[in-house]
């Protein structure tokens, strides 16, 4: 499970507890105020109830089964002692809350479990009559109200837990959409590769067959045909390399839209800002930097937010999904760093406090060397980040 999903589930758990607090805590505090005759006792019970809510905010029963069992056992012991010795009829709230949070982890029959919890709380409240004579007033205070409110608490938590199902569905939909986007880009890359090499192989096949026929009839022409085959193969090698390493003219506007769509499909929020028109001659390299960085983020980071800033002379991409530790080894970005340097610019990477930033900057003046000399013909379609070699390994 990604860190984004884990954090989303943690936020949902906190939302569950906060919603329960808003719905139940005022009622519980009001009951404490009405049922306690001693101010000190009322303050103590109120603080205990609030402490229960605070514990639940960071409570993960799956990770701490022993401490969970001890917490539940302790809360029920408090209720038993309070009922048995007539301390206070509101002491059941801790047991009701902790029990209610555990119920959604039961695979089925949540209603039956909620009713069972209410019956258990009510039954334990009946211990009040071990040392006290029976009266309907006390029965309401120690049996009916605790049992009924326990079912109510469980029902509230169960309703809020329904949002977890929605969260899981959204996560699955985002993963499916991201995978679909990657598959589309792979298919486009395969189509581009087929267009380049399929055409060349067909031409080579025809020219080699023709050269074979002419080798005895017209050797000079046969040699010319074989030279054309050699030239065609060389050109195909160059085009295949360009296709693999994205060394071609790119449309920065299209790259921005593609990166935005891929990030959103992966559940990553994107903020794009632009300041002025991009200087002539650097748009292609900025597009390559954006594409490579997008690949790195999707493949190697656990980002939740990406910021893309474009100025007249550069681009900066920052994400919050950097892994702790030293700066990772650069691979694809190192190649781009050399290419940007050849064009008269600088490419830098920076990692700090969970953020990873990639920035490419160029001077205002047009450099003497132009990146156009490393570009492929315009008819070659650029692959997506998911289909470049950087996507197959550590592309940084």
Buried (B, 14 or more C-beta within 10 A) or exposed (E): EBEBBEEBBEEBBEEBBBBBBEBBBEEBBEBBEEBBEEEEBBEBBBEBBBEBBEBBEEBEBEEEEEEBEEBBEEBBEBBBEBBBEBBBBBBBBBBBBBBBBBBBEEEEEBEEBBBBBBEBBBEBBBBBBEEBEEEEEBBEBBBEBBBBBBBBBBBBBBEBBEEBEEBBEEBEEBBEBBEEBBEEBBEBBEEBBEBBBEEBBEBBEEBEEBBEEBBEEEEEBBEBBBEBBEEBBEEBEBBBEBBBBBBBBBEBEEBBEBBBBBBBBBBBEBEBEEEEEBBEBBBBBBBBBBBBBBBBBBBBBBBBBBBBBBBEBBBBBBBBBBEEEEEBEBBBBEBBBEBBEBBBBEBEBEBEEEBBBBBBBBEEEBBEEBBEEBBBEEEBEBBBBBBBBBBEEEBB
